Amino acid sequence: MSSPRTPRIAVVGAGGIGAAAHLPAIVSLRDEVELVAIVDPDEQRRTDAGARFDCRNLYADMAVMQAEQSPDIVVVATPPHLHETLSIQAMRAGAWVFCEKPLTGSLESVDRIVDAEAETGTWCISVSQFRYAGGSQQAHEALRSRRWGRPLIGVAHTAWYRGPDYWDIPWRGKFATEFAGATTTQAYHAVDLLLWLMGGDWQSVSGVADTLTRPIEVEDASAAVVRFSSGAIATLLSTVLSSHQQTRLQVIAETATIDLDTLYLPLQEEWSMRYVDAAGETVRATDWPAPEPPLEVNAHRSQLREILDAWRTGRTPDVTAREARKTLEFLTALYKSSATGSPVLRGEIVAGDPFYTALDAAGPTRKQVAHV
Ligand SMILES: NC(=O)c1ccc[n+]([C@@H]2O[C@H](COP(=O)([O-])OP(=O)(O)OC[C@H]3O[C@@H](n4cnc5c(N)ncnc54)[C@H](O)[C@@H]3O)[C@@H](O)[C@H]2O)c1
């Protein structure tokens, strides 16, 4: 059912990404959505955010905010270990949720969120902003429609740098609060984008994840080889140890290769497509990606617009908890493969498997498990 009124939105967590991406996106869309409240137990953060984004309804606790404001949509931008509890609480109060990545820390937990979607009739949408930036949607459509034939090979390399003080923020680097490291926290975007572009039909993954230098529990590097049911193959590299920072994605299809070379946001000009012409020369296409739709520099904003459209028209939004589960299952399988030394098949991690209840069940014992 469609709704003619403007949806009311609240932001829960006014820290790094809440203040840098979600709140600017919301206030820039003031004709489409009304910012009604900001929640953060940190008084300074909520006061600063209230002043900067012109919001007077400031709360330390989400339940109090929901009782007084009844928002239609709640953005959850807190540390990862709070995502499930806050999202389900918001959904039970009747709101749609737009939750930061990773949506949660295990398949068991994401299944509870999927159940809550069914129970409440609301949606918990996972932030997957790379799917909404630059040429992502055009690349997805071209690959889905087989414009360049089948995708055969994929590459997703996330080589970022995080110095030791990055982990001064207490929730970072720990299994209990961050769940996992470079592959899930930093490389989430490239992994999610590649799996989506390749058609989502991954069949098995062989991975190695380890903590090579940083004094943290979660991994600072991983590598993986992926097989898709179509026969396609892919390689992944995820690290926070690279002095040359880049996010590099490539899809080699039958008649064209698309590349993305970026760091934090796949802007339109950072995509390219090449093909081999009749003379056997490699040519860079000048008409791809097309300049439409107009470039958005805040991809959270692009995804929020998709959610607002779904809310207004009553349709199912793109990246519900069930859709986000696919990426979470893949990441879990990569960690399980690293711990067991064997490829892990899609669908094999079910209730009873230790990896069903933890994204990386090898946890801080990974080294002993992986090296026996
Ligand atoms: N999509 C992206 O590009 C992107 C980038 C950075 C971070 N993230 C994700 O966003 C989330 C937050 O990361 P961050 O770097 O902004 O963290 P942060 O620590 O800077 O901010 C988190 C905020 O949540 C607040 N908070 C804690 N408990 C709360 C509660 N119960 N209710 C309301 N607020 C609460 C904290 O006080 C803090 O202000 C993480 O899941 C992270 O992985 C996503």
The ligand as a Gaussian input file, in Angstrom:
#p B3LYP/6-31G(d) Opt

LIG

0 1
 N       28.904000       2.015000       5.425000
 C       30.093000       2.530000       5.677000
 O       30.799000       2.983000       4.787000
 C       30.586000       2.560000       7.087000
 C       31.704000       3.349000       7.437000
 C       32.088000       3.390000       8.783000
 C       31.411000       2.630000       9.728000
 N       30.362000       1.834000       9.334000
 C       29.630000       1.011000      10.297000
 O       28.806000       1.873000      11.075000
 C       28.713000       1.390000      12.401000
 C       29.199000       2.496000      13.356000
 O       30.542000       2.784000      13.065000
 P       31.167000       4.203000      13.463000
 O       32.536000       4.214000      12.889000
 O       30.229000       5.293000      13.120000
 O       31.253000       4.030000      15.052000
 P       31.412000       5.166000      16.145000
 O       31.922000       4.503000      17.365000
 O       32.136000       6.348000      15.583000
 O       29.888000       5.654000      16.380000
 C       28.924000       4.834000      16.993000
 C       28.000000       5.710000      17.799000
 O       26.967000       4.885000      18.357000
 C       26.698000       5.392000      19.645000
 N       25.983000       4.382000      20.439000
 C       26.501000       3.378000      21.193000
 N       25.504000       2.700000      21.794000
 C       24.340000       3.282000      21.401000
 C       22.974000       3.019000      21.679000
 N       22.594000       2.023000      22.478000
 N       22.041000       3.829000      21.121000
 C       22.411000       4.852000      20.317000
 N       23.693000       5.140000      20.011000
 C       24.650000       4.355000      20.541000
 C       28.073000       5.762000      20.200000
 O       27.988000       6.622000      21.316000
 C       28.703000       6.405000      18.975000
 O       28.469000       7.798000      18.933000
 C       29.546000       0.105000      12.447000
 O       28.710000      -0.986000      12.231000
 C       30.514000       0.277000      11.289000
 O       30.951000      -0.956000      10.746000
 C       29.947000       1.816000       8.052000

